Amino acid sequence: MHIRVVTDQPWDVPADLLAVPIVGEPAWDGTLGELDRRTGGELRAQHAFGEVRSKPFATALVANGDLPAGRVLAIGAGEAATIDRRAVVRIGAAIERRLEGRAVHTLAVSLGDLAVLLDGGASAAAELIARGVVEGGFDPSTIYRDAVESALPVLDELVLIAPGADAVSVAAGAERGQVMGEGANLARRLANRSANDVTPRVLADEARAIAEEHGLSIDVVGPDRAAEMGMGMFLAVGQGSDNPPQMIVLRSGPEGATDARGRLLALVGKGVCFDSGGISIKSADRMEEMKMDKTGACTVIAAIATLARLAPGTPLLAVAPAVENMPGPHSARPGDVVRALNGKTVDIINTDAEGRLILGDALTYAEQLGATHLVDVATLTGAVARAFGELVTGAFGTPQPWFDDVMAAAARAGEAFWQVPLVDEYRADMDSWYADLTNSSSSDGGLVKSGLFIREFVTRPWVHMDIGGTAYFRKARPWASRGATGTTHATLVELALAGAR
């Protein structure tokens, strides 16, 4: 998709469709009033009829009158006070999704009030609308089907209209947004692919292809080498499957280098390509969704690729421990004791608490590779979904200044997080008769205990993002299809970009 920025008025821009965000109750003056006049009063008439509304994501297709655009799409943006970065991304995505089944090749979007209300002005609005349009065009139903009825249009051109703005800076913002959106869609596509399609070895192959395309270095630690190194937790999870585990490590920048902030940031993503629960097997209900348990790994792989496009050579690590958690004659059993890479022993009480095991060894390995700051992303618990639902990601971190840095990146990305406390008193619930700790305990406070377990395997500034509720939607939203959401990708990229030179 080609993106073009114009500084003309929206009524002068030819396109198949012109999208106009409606902020608050329309006053029918200024730009909106002129657009209404040129549609022959259709916008105001449709508003009076109840079709054109400011309610977020409410849409109405309006006749074009004498406008050079073939149709006008009015889309509700909500009240002015609610316009933030997340809202603007979703507006862009909702515009694209509203065009399902329509023959639109050139889409024009008037930035209008969004550019006025948003910090960063027209450049920020262009970035976020472009990112939203790209993300809104993702449809997982196209992964395995040759044809999809009422498919989303594949745009040839997106025209962003910003009268009087600096076209160069607006275009730069739009290009950045497009790259961010494409990176999120890469993560979503990988996450949505089925378990018989993406095994740990296939995920490693995908990472190799991405590394070659973007000039990244890659190392994949197989089971024999992992055993020699002492990755007992990682191997315990994967030993029940015929598909061997793979510890995938991608690196941007030369070995030993740090970024402009003196960091070597490591992004660690849980990559359980299928999670049956192992011997502690899950119920059949919705087990098919467990192909999504690799979403964290897909996200960190996509994030380092996006960074390579936006700031090539910026030092960064992406570590993706990829396994299948399956029952079988060689599976880890409840009561097995394994030794982690950092030397601690773990009593495996529940084989379905597997994500924290592979993350522990991956985080230790990231530190051994020189990481000074760490962020892990994982579909770790159901408890986080029960606490915060599917729109807010739960997060832990220590020390607080590092957590605050990560949340600043989340604000730039327009993603929602809630900090969960690390309650030290709960750590005693994971004491074991036989080992240093158990991987599971009583369900009360289970979300907090999952973070406390992972903390046992880090010695440097660390944030844990539990995307167990936000990784995928079971039903479509106005701004997103069902399936993987791409959540945290933008936050991780923004965090890494903070260290770009």
ABEGO torsion letter per residue (X at the ends): XBBBBBABBAAABBBABBBBBBBEBBAGBEAAAAAAAAAGGAAAAAAAAGABBABBGBBBBBBAEABABABBBBBBAEBAAABBAAAAAAAAAAAAAAABGBBBABBBBBAEAAAAABBGEAAAAAAAAAAAAAAAABBAAAAABABBBGBBBBBABBBBBBBGBBAAAAAAAAAAAAAAAAAAAAAAAAAABBAAABBAAAAAAAAAAAAAAAGBBBBBBBAAAAAAAGBAAAAAAAAABABBBBBBBBBBEBBGBBBAAGBBBBBBBBBBABBAGEABBBBABGAAAAAAAAAAAAAAAAAAAAAAAABBGBBBBBBBBBBBBBBEAABBBBGBBBBBAAGBBBBBABAABAAAAAAAAAAAAAAAAGBABBBBBBBABAAAAAAAEAABBBBBBOBAAAAAAAAAAAAAAGBBBBBBBBBAAAAAAABBAABABBABBBABGAAAAAAAAAAAABABBBBBBBAAAAABBABBBAABBBEBAGBGAAAAAAAAAAABX
